[in-house]
C-alpha cells in the first residue's frame, strides 16, 4: 500500500519537549492529552474484555502521552460521530480501536466521516491491496470493499496481519488514529504505523517508571510507613500505590530523567525493609526460586490442598533465570490422601483453609528443604474466588523468599 502525503499540522507547543528535561514539572504538565475510544457493542455487553485499553495505556505512558480517558461505545453511527467530534475538540491525540471490519455493524469509518463532514469514497489503491490480501478479486467477498472506503484527509495505515486498514488523520493540530480491534492486528499497527508518526510530531520524553513490590503488608500499612513520600515524592514526580494478587506495589514516575526516581525508590526500600521482595521486573516466584537456589536447593516440587492448583500454575508459568531452583511440578490433594513420592530436593506444601469472616482465610505453609526448610507457618490473606487462591499461592512463595539465612 503506498503511503499518502499529508501535511504535518503538529502544534509548535509539542515540538521541543525533549530538548531539555531540567524542568520536569513543566514537561509533565504540557504532555499531550489523549483519549481512547473502544468501539464495539460486544465490549458493552461483556462478551469481550477490552485488553486493548490496558495495552495502549501502558504504551502511551511510555511514549510520553497522557491518556486522560477511555470511552467504550456501541456500534451506533450517531454515537460514534458525536464521540469523535467531542474528542477532537478536547484532546490532542485521539485513538480508536474496533469497528473497521467489513460488516454492516462496523461503523467507525462512517462515524468519523460524519464528525469531520467528509464523504467516504472507495480508494482504488486500497481496493487493490485488499484483493491482493485475498489472493484475487474472485476470492474476496464484496462486503470487504467497505474496508477500502476513505475520506480525503485520511492516510491509510497498512495492516500487516489482517484485512482491516487503519486511518491516520491530522486536523487542526490534533492527531487521530483508527486501528483494528483484534489485539494482534492492533499491536502491529500501533508499533509499526502509529508510534513512528506520533514520535515525529510529539518528540516527548517518555515516562520513566520504577516499581517497588511488597508482600505481607496492606495498602494502608505501606502508606503509613512511607509517611509523606506518597504525597510529596519530589518535584516533577508522581507516586501511586496499587494492590495486586502478588502484593502491594508502589510506583514512582516522572517525565524527566529516570535518575530522578533513585532517591524516592531508595527511601521506599529503607522504609519497607524485608517486606520488599523486588523492584521493577523482579517477581515473587523468581525471588523465591532464587532463594532456594542460593541455599543449594536444585529442585522443588509442590503439594497443594484447597488452592485448585494456583501454585502449580504460577510456578509452571515462571521463566527461571540462572541460579534458580528448578520446578519439577506439583500434586493437588482433594481427598486428604497422601501423595506419592516426589524426586525433588525440596517440597513446598500449601493448605488453604475455609473462607473465614471479613474475607480472611488461613494459609498453612511448610517447606521441607535442606538448610532453609521450616515447619508449618500460618499466614492470613484477604480476597475471594480466584484472587483468594492466587494470593494463597503467593503467600507460600513469600514464605520461601523469607526463609533461611544465606551465607
SESEMAR-487588 format. One record per atom (N, C-alpha, C, O, CB): z, y, x; residue in one letter. Coordinates in steps of 0.2 Angstrom, whole numbers, plus 5000, padded with zeros to 4 digits. Atoms other than C-alpha are relative to their C-alpha. Glycine has a CB too. Layout:
# SESEMAR-487588
ZYXA...
END
This chain:
# SESEMAR-487588
500049945004X500050005000X500050065004X500450075009X500650004995X500049944995X499550175008X500650054997X500750064991X499350034999X499549955001X500950305009X499750064998X499250095001X500450015006X500349945002X500550464999X500450065004X501050055005X500150014993X499749944997X500950635007X500350044995X500050064990X499550045004X499649965004X502250734999X500350055004X500550045010X500549964995X499649944997X503050905003X500749985001X501049954997X499950064997X499350004999X504750905011X500350064998X500350115001X500149995008X499749945003X505751015000X500849995001X501250024997X499950004993X499350004999X507450975008X500350075001X500050115004X500249955006X499749934999X508651125007X500250015007X500449965010X500650004995X499849984993X509051215023X500749985001X500949985007X499850075001X499250014999X510951185020X500149935003X500749925005X500350024993X499950074997X510651005025X499749995007X499849935009X499749954995X500550024994X509551025040X500449995007X500149975011X499550055000X499750004993X510851035054X500749975000X501150005004X500050075003X499350035001X512350935049X500249965006X500849965007X500149964994X499850044994X512350835065X500050045006X500150015012X499649935000X500049964994X512150975077X500750015003X500750015009X499750074998X499349994997X514050995079X500549974995X500449984989X500150075001X499550025005X515550905072X500650035002X501250005000X500049925001X499349974998X516851025078X500450024994X501050024994X499950065004X499649995006X517251075060X499949954995X499449954991X499750074997X500050065004X517550905052X500150024993X499849994988X500549955002X499949995007X518150985036X499450034997X499350024991X500650054999X500749985002X516551085034X499549954999X499249954993X499850065005X500550055001X515550935036X500149964994X499749944990X500049955006X499850045006X516550835023X499850044994X499650014989X500749995001X500049975007X516450975010X499350024999X499150034993X500450075001X500749995001X514551005012X499549945000X498949955000X499750055005X500450065001X513950825011X499650004994X499950024989X500549945001X500450005006X512550804999X500449954995X500749904996X499349975001X499650035005X513250744982X499449954996X498949974995X500350044995X500450055003X512450584974X500249974994X500849974993X499849955005X499850045006X512350494958X499649945000X499049945002X499850054993X500450075001X511850314954X499949994993X500549994989X500349955004X500150025007X511050264938X499849935000X499349915003X499450044996X500250085000X511150074935X499849994993X500150004988X500749965001X500350005007X509950044921X499849924998X499649885002X499350035001X500150075003X509849884910X500649984995X501249984997X500049955006X499550015005X510649834894X500549945002X501049935000X499749984994X499650054998X511249674902X500650015004X501149985004X499649955005X499449974996X512449774913X500650024995X501150004996X499950065004X499649985005X513249844897X500349954996X500849954993X499750064996X499850055004X513349684888X500449955005X500749905002X499449964998X499650044996X514249604903X499749935002X500049895005X500649984996X500450064998X512849474906X499950005008X499849955011X499450004996X500149994993X512549544924X500550045003X500750105000X499350025001X499549964997X513849614936X499650055005X499150025008X500549965004X500349954997X513249774944X500250005008X500650045010X500150074997X499950004992X513349724963X499750055004X499950075009X499949935002X500449954997X512049854967X500550065001X500450105006X499450024996X499649944999X513349994964X500550005006X500550045009X500450014993X499550014995X514649924976X499650015007X499850045012X500449945000X500450004994X513249894989X499850075002X499950095008X499449964999X500249934998X512550074988X500550055001X500450095005X499550024994X499449954998X514250154988X500249995007X500350045010X500649984995X499950014992X514550075005X499550035004X499650065009X500149935001X500649984996X512850115011X500050085000X499950115006X499449984997X500049925000X512950305006X500550035004X500450085007X500050024992X499449974996X514650325013X499850005008X500050045011X500649964999X500150014993X514050255030X499450055002X499450085008X499749935001X500649954998X512450375029X500350075000X500050115003X499549994994X499749935000X513550525025X499850044994X499850104994X499750045006X500149975007X513150555007X500649984995X500849934996X499349974997X499450015004X514550574995X499849984993X499650024988X500450074999X500250035007X514250464979X500650024996X501250004997X500049925001X499549975005X515150554965X500149964994X500649974991X499850074999X500050035007X514750444950X499549945000X499049955003X500050054994X500550055002X513950284944X500050004993X500549994989X500249935003X500150005008X513250284926X499649944999X499149935002X499750064998X500450065002X512650124918X499750024993X500050054989X500549944999X500449985005X511350144905X499649944997X499449905000X499450065002X500350055003X510550034892X499250015001X499050065003X500149994992X500749994999X508650004891X499850044994X499550024989X499649934999X500149955005X508450164880X499650065003X499950095007X500650024996X500449954996X507050284885X500350074999X500350115004X499350004997X499749935001X507850434877X500650015004X500750065008X500250014993X499449994996X509550404885X499850005008X500250045012X500549944999X500250004993X508750364902X499750075002X499950105007X499549955002X500349934999X507750534901X500550055001X500550095005X499550014995X499549955000X509250634897X500549995006X500750045009X500549994994X499650014994X510250554911X499750035006X500050065011X500149925001X500449974994X508850594924X500050085000X500150115005X499349975000X500049935000X508750774918X500750035002X500750085005X499850024992X499349974998X510650804919X500149995007X500450035011X500549964996X499850024993X510750714936X499650055005X499950075009X499849935001X500449964996X509350814943X500250085000X500050125005X499250004999X499849945000X510150974938X500750015003X501050075004X500150024992X499350004997X511850924946X500049985007X500450005011X500449964995X499950034993X511650814961X499450015005X498850025003X500149924998X500549994995X510750824977X499549945001X498949945003X500350025007X500350064999X510250644978X500149964994X500749954992X500249965006X499950045006X509950534963X499649935001X499049935003X499650034994X500350074999X509650344965X500149964993X500549974989X500449965005X500050045007X509250224950X499749935002X499349925006X499550034995X500250074999X509150034950X499949974993X500249984989X500549965004X500250045006X508349924937X499550044996X499350094997X500649994996X500549985005X507049944923X499350025003X498950065000X500350074998X500649994997X505549934935X499549944999X499049945002X500050025007X500450065002X504849764928X499450024996X499350074994X500549954997X500649995004X503349734918X500049994993X499650004989X499549955002X500050015007X504049704901X500250064996X500350124999X500649954999X500049945004X504249824886X500750035001X500750094999X499949984993X499349975000X506149854889X500150035007X500750055009X500549954998X499949974994X505849914907X499850075000X499250085000X499649965006X500249935002X505850094904X500350065005X500350125003X500450024993X499849954995X506450184920X499550055001X499650115002X500349975006X500649964998X504750244924X499950054994X499850114996X499449965001X500149965006X504550314906X500550065000X500450114998X499949964994X499449965001X506250394906X499950065005X500150125003X500649975001X500149944995X505950494922X499450044999X499550105000X500049975007X500649965002X504250544917X500150054995X499950114995X499449964998X499849965006X504950614901X500450065003X500450125001X500349974995X499549954997X506350704911X499650065004X499850115004X500549975004X500449964996X505050784923X499550034996X499150084999X499849975006X500649975003X503750824910X499449985003X498950025002X500150084999X500650024996X502450724919X499749944996X500149904993X500149995007X500450055004X501150604912X500049945005X499849945011X499350024998X500150074996X501150414918X499349995000X498949984995X500449954997X500750024999X499450364925X500049945004X500349945009X499650065003X500150064995X498850204932X499750025006X499250055007X499649944996X500249994994X498750214950X499549945003X499749895003X500650015005X500550054998X497150124957X500349965006X500249905006X499450035001X499850034994X497950084974X500649954998X500649895001X500250055005X499450045002X499550014966X499749944996X500049884997X500550044995X500250065004X498549904954X499749955004X499849895003X499450034995X500350044995X497549834968X500649965004X500549905006X499550035005X499550034996X499149804978X500449944995X500549894998X500650055002X499750055004X499949714963X499549944999X499849884999X500150034993X500550065000X498349604961X500049955006X500049895006X499350024998X500050044994X498449554979X500749965000X500749915003X500050055006X499350045000X500349504976X499949944996X500249894998X500550054998X500150065004X499749384963X499549965002X499349904999X499950024993X500550044997X498349314973X499350014996X498949974996X500249934999X500649995004X496949394962X500150024993X500750014990X499649945000X499949975006X496649484946X500149944994X500549954989X499450044998X500050065005X496449314936X500749974999X500949944994X499549955002X499350035000X498249264941X500550054997X501150024996X500149975006X499549955002X499149424936X500050014993X499550034990X499950065004X500049995008X499749444918X499850084999X500050125004X500749994998X500249935001X499049604911X500650054999X500650115001X499650014993X499449965001X500849664907X500250035007X500650085007X500549964997X499849984993X501149684926X499650075002X499950105007X499849955005X500349944999X499949834926X500450064999X500350115001X499350014997X499649955001X501349934919X500450025006X500650085007X500649984995X499649994993X502149924937X499550055004X499750075009X500249945003X500549964996X500550024943X500050074997X499750115000X499349975000X499949935003X501050174932X500450055005X500950035008X500350004993X499749954996X501450334942X499950074998X499550084994X499749995007X500149935001X501750514940X499850045006X499850015012X500750034997X500449974994X500850644951X500550025005X500350025011X499750064997X499549984995X502450694960X500449955004X500849965008X500550054997X499650054998X503050524964X499649965006X499049965006X500149944995X500350044995X502650424980X500349934999X500949924999X500250035007X499850075001X502650234978X500349975006X500249995012X499449964998X499650034995X503850134988X499849925000X499949894995X500850014999X500250075000X503249964994X500649954999X501149975001X499749995007X499550055001X504249814988X499849945004X499349905002X500149984993X500250054996X504149685002X500149934997X499849885000X500350005007X499950065003X504849544992X500049994993X500249944990X500849985002X500150005007X504449574974X499450044998X499050065002X500650034996X500649975003X503149644962X500150074997X499750104994X499749964995X499949945003X504049804957X500150055005X500550065009X500749994996X499949954995X503649954967X500550054998X500750064992X499350045000X499549945001X504950094969X499650064999X499050075000X500550005005X500249935000X504750284967X500450045005X501050035005X499950024993X499749954996X505150424979X499850074997X499250084997X499949995007X500249945003X505150594971X500550065003X501150055004X500150004992X499749944998X505650764978X499950064995X499350074994X499950025007X500149955005X505950904965X500650065001X501250045001X500049974993X499549954999X506751074968X500649995005X501150015003X500350024993X499550024994X507651024984X500449954998X500949945002X500450065000X499650065002X508350864976X499549945002X498949945001X500350004993X500350074998X507850684981X500249954995X500849944993X500149985007X499950055005X507650544969X499649945002X499149945004X499850024993X500350074998X507350354972X500149954995X500749954992X500349985007X500050055004X506950224960X499949935003X499549935007X499550004994X500150064996X507250044966X500149944995X500449954989X500650005005X499950055004X507249874958X500749984999X501150005003X499649945002X499350025001X508749794950X500249945003X500849925004X500150004993X499950074996X508549624959X500350025007X500050055011X499449965000X499649984994X509849644973X499649995007X499550035011X500649965001X500450024994X508749554986X499450055001X499350085007X499749935000X500649955000X507249674982X500350075002X500050115005X499650004994X499749944999X508349824981X500350015007X500250075010X500650014995X499849994993X509149794998X499550015005X499650065009X500449935002X500549994996X507549785007X499750074999X499550105004X499449944999X500349945001X506849934999X500450065002X500250115005X499850014992X499649954998X508350035002X500050015008X499950075010X500849984998X499950004992X508449995021X499350025003X499350065007X500249945003X500749994997X506550005024X499650064998X499250095001X499649944999X500449955003X505950135012X500450064999X500250125000X499749984994X499649945002X507350245006X500450035005X500450095006X500449984994X499649974995X508550265020X499650045005X499950105007X500449945004X500449964995X507250325033X499850074997X499950125000X499449975002X500149935003X506750465020X500650044999X500650105000X499749994993X499449965000X508550515017X500250035007X500450085007X500549964997X499749984994X508950525035X499550055003X499850105006X500049945005X500449944998X507450635039X500250064997X500150125000X499249984998X499849945003X508050755026X500750025001X500850085002X499850004993X499249985000X509950745027X500250015007X500650065009X500349944997X499750004993X510250715046X500750025000X501050065004X499650065004X499349995001X512050705042X500449955005X500149905007X500349984993X499650054997X513450625052X500249954995X500449964990X500750045003X499850065004X513850455045X500850004999X501150035003X499849935002X499350005001X515550425038X500349955004X500149895005X500249984992X499650054995X516750345051X500649984996X501050024993X500250045007X499450035003X518050225044X500449965004X500149925009X499849974994X499550054996X519550125051X500449974994X500650014990X500450035006X499650035005X520550005041X500549965003X500449935008X499649954995X499450034998X522249945044X500249954994X500349974988X500650045002X499950055005X522649775035X500749975000X500949955006X499549955000X499450035000X524349715030X500149944995X499749944990X500650054998X499850055005X525149565020X500749995000X501150005005X499649935002X499350015001X526849535013X500450064998X501050064998X500349975006X499749945002X527149715008X499650034995X499050034996X500250045006X500349975006X526749804992X499750075002X499950105007X500450004994X500349944999X525749964990X500550065001X500550105005X499550024994X499549955000X527250074986X500450005007X500650055009X500549994994X499650014994X528250005001X499650025006X499850065011X500249935001X500449984994X526750035013X500050084999X500050115005X499349984999X500049935001X526650215006X500650035002X500650085006X499850024993X499449974999X528450245008X500150005008X500450055011X500649964997X499950004993X528450185026X499550055004X499750065010X499949935003X500549954997X526950295030X500250075000X499950115004X499349994998X499749935001X527850455024X499450044998X499050034994X500350025007X500549955002X526650605024X499349985003X498850025002X500250075002X500650014997X525250515033X499549994995X498950004997X500149935005X500550015005X524350465017X499850074997X499250084996X500349964995X500249945003X524450645010X499750055005X499250095004X500650034997X500349954995X524050735027X499849965006X500249975011X500550055001X500250044994X523150615039X499850055006X499750025012X499549954998X500249964994X522450765049X499450044997X499150024992X499749965006X500649955002X521050905047X499449965000X499249925004X499950065005X500650035001X519450835040X500149924999X499649894999X499650015006X499950075001X520250665037X500249984993X500550024990X500549975005X499750025007X520550565021X500349935001X500149895006X499449994995X499750075000X521650415018X500149974993X500250014988X500750015004X499950045007X521750285004X500349945001X500349915007X499349994997X499650065000X522750135000X499749954995X499749984989X500850015000X500350045005X522049984991X500349935001X500449905006X499249995002X499750075001X522749814985X499449955000X499049964996X500549994994X500550055000X521649664989X500449934999X501049935000X499650005006X499750075000X521949474987X500349985007X500849955008X499549954998X499850014993X522149475006X500550055003X500650065009X499549995005X499449964998X523549605006X499850074998X499350094994X500150005008X500149935001X523649795006X499650035006X499850035011X500750044999X500449974995X522349895015X500050075000X500150104995X499249985000X500049934999X522450065022X499450025004X499250005009X500750025004X500649984998X520850155025X500050085002X500250124998X499449994995X500149934998X520550315035X499350025001X498949975004X500450025007X500749995000X518950405035X499950085002X500350125001X499649994994X500249934998X518050565042X499350005001X498949955002X500450025007X500749994999X516350635043X499950045007X499450065008X499750054994X500049984994X516750695060X500049955005X499749895004X500650055002X500050054995X516950605076X500549944999X501049954996X500150035007X499550065001X517650425075X500650005004X501149985001X499649945002X499350004996X518950465088X500550044997X501150034998X499850035007X499549975004X519750575076X500549964996X501049984994X499750054995X499650045004X520450425067X500549965005X500949925002X499549954997X499550044995X521350355083X500750014999X501149974998X499850015007X499349995001X522950445080X500349984994X500849954994X500050085000X499750035006X523250405062X500049934999X500549904997X499650034994X500050074999X522750225065X500649985004X501049935002X499449975002X499450024996X524050215079X500750014996X501149974997X500050045006X499449995004X525350295068X500149954995X500749934994X500050074997X499950055005X525050175054X500249935003X500749905000X499349994996X499850064997X525150025066X500750005002X501149955001X499649995006X499350004997X526850085073X500450004994X501049974994X500150075003X499650005006X527550115055X500049944997X500549924994X499850064995X500150065004X526949955048X500249935004X500449885001X499449994997X499750054995X527449845063X499649934998X499049924998X500749994999X500350075001X527249655060X499749984994X499449934993X500649955001X500350025006X526649665043X499250025000X498950004996X500350054994X500750004999X524949715050X499749945003X500049925008X499950075005X500350054997X523849575053X499350015003X499049975007X499949944995X500749984996X522249665059X499850074998X500150104994X499549944998X500349935002X521149815058X499249984999X499049935002X500150055006X500750005001X519349835053X499749934998X499849914992X499750025006X500450065001X518349675054X500549945000X500349884999X499449995004X499650054999X519849565058X500249974993X500350014988X500650025004X499850045006X520349435044X500649965001X500849945006X499449964997X499350045000X521949345039X499849935002X500249905006X500350004993X500250064998X521049175041X499950005008X500149955011X499449974996X500150004993X520449225058X500650015004X500749985010X499550065002X499449994996X522149285064X500449945000X500849925005X500450064997X499650065000X523049135058X499749945004X500149915008X500049974992X500350054996X521749015066X500150025008X500149975012X499349994998X499949984993X521849115082X500749995003X500849975008X499850085001X499350014998X523749105082X500149935002X500449915007X500550024995X499950074999X523648915081X499649985007X499949955011X499649964995X500350014994X522348915095X500350025006X500349995011X499350035000X499649984995X523349015106X500649965002X500949965008X500350074999X499450044999X524848895104X499749935002X500249895003X500450004994X500250064998X523748755109X499849954995X499649894996X500549965005X500250045006X523348685092X499250004999X498950054998X500350024993X500750005000X521548625092X499749994993X499150014992X499749955005X500250015007X521348575074X500550004995X501149994996X499649935000X499649995005X522048605057X499749964994X499149974992X500150074998X500250035007X522048505040X500550044995X501050064997X500049935000X499649965005X522748575024X500249954994X499849904993X499750064997X499850045006X523648495009X500350054995X500750104996X500649955002X499949955005X523748594993X500249974993X500049924991X499450054999X499850025007X524648574976X500150074996X500450114998X500749965000X500049945004X524348704962X499650055001X499650104998X500750025000X500449944998X523148814971X499249994998X498850034999X500150015007X500750025002X521548724964X499550015006X498950035005X499850054995X500450004994X520848714982X499850075003X499450085007X499449974998X500149934997X520948904986X500050005007X499650045010X500550054997X499950004992X521548875004X499449975003X499149995008X500749975002X500650034997X520148755007X499450045000X499050045005X499949934996X500649955001X518848875000X500050055005X499550075008X500050024993X500049944995X519449015011X499949985007X499550015011X500750034999X500150024993X519548915027X499349975001X499149985007X500649955002X500650034999X517948825024X499550065001X498950055004X499849964994X500549955000X517048995022X500150045006X499750085008X500150054994X499949964994X517849065038X499649985006X499549925007X500749995002X500450014994X516749085053X500450005006X500650065008X499450055000X499550004994X517849035068X499750035006X499150025008X500249935001X500249974993X517749135084X500349955006X500749905004X500350075001X499850034995X518049065101X500850005001X501150055000X499750025006X499350004999X519849005105X500449994993X501049974994X500250065002X499750015006X520248975087X500149924998X499749885001X499750034993X499950075002X520948805080X499449994995X499250034991X500749994996X500650025005X519548715070X500349974994X500749934994X499549955004X499850035006X519748675052X499649944998X499049944998X499950064994X500350065001X519448495048X499949984992X499649934990X500449945003X500050015007X519648505029X500749994997X501250005000X499649944998X499450005003X520948485016X500049954994X499549924992X500250064997X499950055005X521648375002X500450044994X500950084995X500449945002X499749975006X522148434984X500449944997X500249894996X499550034995X499550055004X523648344976X500150024993X500450084992X500750005004X500049985008X523548344957X500649964997X500949984992X499449994997X499550055004X524748194953X500649995004X501049945002X499649944998X499350014996X526148204966X499949945005X500449945009X500549994995X500150064995X525448054976X499950035007X499550085008X499549954998X500149984993X525548074995X499349995002X498949945000X500549975005X500750004997X523848105004X500049945005X500549925008X499750065002X500150044995X523047985016X500150035007X500250095007X499349975000X499949974993X523248005035X499450055001X498950055000X500049955005X500449954998X522448165042X500050005008X500550015011X500250074997X500150004993X521748165060X499950075002X499450105004X499549965003X500049934998X522248345065X500650015004X501149985003X499950054994X499449984996X523448425077X500550034996X501150024997X499850055006X499549965004X524248525063X499849994993X499249984991X500050075002X500150005007X524448515044X500450054997X501050074998X500349934998X499749945004X524748665033X500049984993X499549964990X499550065001X499950025007X525448625016X500250064996X500750104998X500649955000X499849945004X525548755002X500149974993X499649934990X499550055000X499850025007X526348724985X500150064996X500650104997X500649945000X499949955005X526148844971X500449994994X500249944990X499350034998X499650015006X527548854958X499750034994X499150064994X500750025001X500249985006X527348894940X500050084999X500450115003X500449974994X500049925001X526949074934X500650024997X500850004992X499450024995X499349985002X528649154933X499950074996X499450104995X500450005006X499949935004X529249314924X499850055005X499850055011X500750014998X500249944996X528549484929X499449985004X499350025009X500650035004X500650024997X526949394935X500149985007X499749985011X499650065001X499950034993X527849324951X500049935000X500249894995X500750035002X500150074999X527549154957X500349985007X500350025012X499349975000X499750024994X528449054971X499549955004X499249915001X500749964999X500450044996X527448984985X500449975006X500850005009X499450045003X499750034995X528148854997X499549985005X499049945004X500449934997X500450014995X527348845014X500349965006X500949985008X499750075003X499850044994X527548715028X499549995005X498949985003X500349934997X500550024994X526648695045X500349955004X500849965008X499950075003X499850064995X526848535054X499550015006X498949995006X499949934997X500449984995X526248585071X500450005007X501050025006X499650065000X499750004994X526748565089X500250075002X499750125002X499749975006X499949944998X527648715096X500250064995X500750094996X499550035005X499949945004X527448835082X500149984992X500150024988X499450055000X499950025007X527748725066X500750034997X501150055001X500149925000X499449975004X529048775053X500149964994X499649934991X500050074999X499850035007X529948695038X499850044995X499650104995X500749975000X500249975006X529748745020X500250085000X500850095001X500349974994X499949935000X529648935019X499850024993X499350004990X499650055005X500149975007X529749025002X499750075000X500050115003X500649994995X500349945001X528549164998X499950024993X499749984989X499450015004X500149985007X528449264982X499350045000X499250095004X500650044997X500649965001X526749334976X499950024993X500350004988X499449955002X500149975007X526149434961X499249984998X498849965003X500150075000X500750015002X524549404951X499949954995X500449914993X499549995006X500150055005X523749294938X499349975001X498950005005X500150034993X500650034999X522249174937X499849995007X500249975011X499550054996X500350024993X521049154952X500350055005X500450025011X499350015000X499649964995X521949304960X500649975003X500849975009X500150074997X499450034998X523549214960X499949945005X500349935009X500449984994X500150054996X522849064968X499850025007X500049995012X499449954997X500249984993X521949154982X500650045004X500650035010X499450054999X499449974997X523549254985X500549955003X500849965008X500350054996X499550064998X524549094987X499749975007X500049965011X500049954995X500350034994X523249035000X500150055006X500250035011X499349994999X499949954995X523349195009X500750015003X500850025009X499750074998X499350004998X525249195009X500149945005X500549955010X500449994994X499950064995X525149025018X499750025007X500050005012X499749944997X500349984994X523949095031X500450055004X500550055010X499350024999X499649954997X525049245034X500649975003X500949995008X500350054994X499450044997X526549125037X499849975007X500249975012X500349954995X500350034994X525449035050X500050065005X500250055011X499449974999X500149954995X525049205058X500650035003X500750045009X499650064996X499449974998X526849255059X500449955004X500949965007X500450024994X499650064997X527449085066X500050005008X499550025011X499749944997X499950014992X528049045084X500050065004X499950115002X499449965001X500049954994X528149135100X499549985005X499649925008X500750015003X500550024995X526649135111X500150025007X500350085008X499350024997X499949984993X526849135129X499350005004X499350015010X500549965004X
END
